[in-house]
């Protein structure tokens, strides 16, 4: 269900002028990020999770 949830949320952004991107670093990844074109500064970031586990363990979202 997690992959389906990520795909559904990402698909909704195709109707917007803002085109989010996926970010991956050596120590993790973030599902959706957005920055101004030509800028390296991330304006917002979203990590999509199907589980509520991270509500009780927010430290496990270090890549975000």
N, C-alpha and C positions, 0 to 999 in steps of 0.2 A: 504493500500500500504506500510505502514511503516514496518510491519512484513515481507512482501514479500521481501522488499529491504534488510533488515537485513539478512534474510535467504540466499538470493542470494550472498551477499558479504561473509558471513561466509562459504558458500559452496565452494567458490573459494579457500579457504585456505586448503581444504582437499587435494589439489594437491601439497601442499608444505611440506617440511620437518619440518617447524615451525608449531606447533599446538597451535593456540591461545586459550584463555580461556575467560570465562565470569566472571565479578567481581561484587559482590554485597556487599554493606556496609549498615549500619543502615540509612545513609542519602542519599543513591542513588545507582546507578548501572552504569557500563560501559559495552558496548556491546562486545568489543574485547580487550583483553590485552595479552601481551606476555612477558615472562621473561625466562631467562636461566633456564634449568632444575636444580632444587635444590636451586635456588635463590629466595628470596622474593622481589627482586628489579624489578619493572616493567620497561621494556625497551621501550615499546611503548603502546599506548592506542588509540582506535578508538571508537567514538560514532557515530552510523549511524542514520541519521535523514532524513525523506522524505521531510520535510518542510524546507524552508529557514528562518523560524522564528528566529532561533538562530543566524543568521548572524546579525540581528538587536538587539537581546537580549542575548548576550553571557553569561551574568551572570546567566542565567537559567541552565547552564551546570556545576553547582557547583560540581557534583559528578565526573566529568572528571578531 
